[in-house]
Amino acid sequence: MKIYTNPTCHYCKKIKDSLDNANVKYEEINASENQTEWNELVRITGIGITPTILMQEEVWCTCLFSI
């Protein structure tokens, strides 16, 4: 699982805290520090929004849902 985040995104922090509390392993991609990965995400999804979770072939733009 990859989570695309931004340091100023409060939704990102909530998602990471929830996953950490549940002992779920993930790879965090800081969008502001990794432009190449971010560009690939935007190419795949058509939008640039954080937090976004990639798991296998699924993409979840989690800020669109209640946490």
C-alpha positions in Angstrom: 0.0 0.0 0.0 1.3 3.5 -0.9 -0.1 6.6 0.6 0.5 9.9 -1.1 0.6 12.7 1.4 1.4 16.4 2.0 2.9 17.7 5.2 0.2 20.3 5.6 -2.8 17.9 5.0 -4.8 17.2 8.1 -6.6 14.3 6.3 -3.2 12.7 5.6 -2.4 12.8 9.3 -5.7 11.2 10.3 -5.3 8.4 7.7 -1.7 7.7 8.9 -2.7 7.8 12.5 -5.6 5.4 11.9 -3.4 3.0 9.9 -0.6 3.2 12.5 -3.1 2.5 15.4 -4.3 -0.6 13.4 -0.7 -1.7 12.8 -1.2 -1.5 9.0 2.0 -1.3 7.0 2.2 1.3 4.3 4.8 3.3 2.2 4.4 7.0 2.5 5.1 9.2 -0.5 5.5 12.8 0.4 4.1 14.6 -2.7 6.0 17.8 -2.1 9.3 15.9 -2.0 8.8 13.3 -4.8 7.7 15.0 -8.0 8.3 12.0 -10.2 6.0 9.7 -8.1 3.4 12.5 -7.9 3.4 13.1 -11.6 2.8 9.3 -12.2 -0.1 9.4 -9.7 -1.7 12.4 -11.5 -1.2 10.6 -14.8 -3.0 7.5 -13.5 -5.8 9.2 -11.6 -6.3 12.4 -13.6 -6.3 14.4 -10.3 -3.7 15.6 -7.8 -5.1 15.3 -4.3 -3.8 14.1 -1.0 -4.2 11.8 0.7 -4.5 9.2 -2.1 -4.0 5.5 -1.4 -2.8 3.1 -4.0 -3.3 -0.6 -3.2 -2.7 -3.1 -5.9 -4.8 -1.8 -8.8 -7.2 0.3 -6.7 -6.9 4.1 -6.1 -8.7 5.8 -3.2 -8.8 9.6 -2.9 -9.6 9.5 0.8 -10.2 13.2 1.4 -13.5 12.7 -0.5 -14.8 10.5 2.3 -15.5 11.2 6.0 -12.8 9.9 8.4 
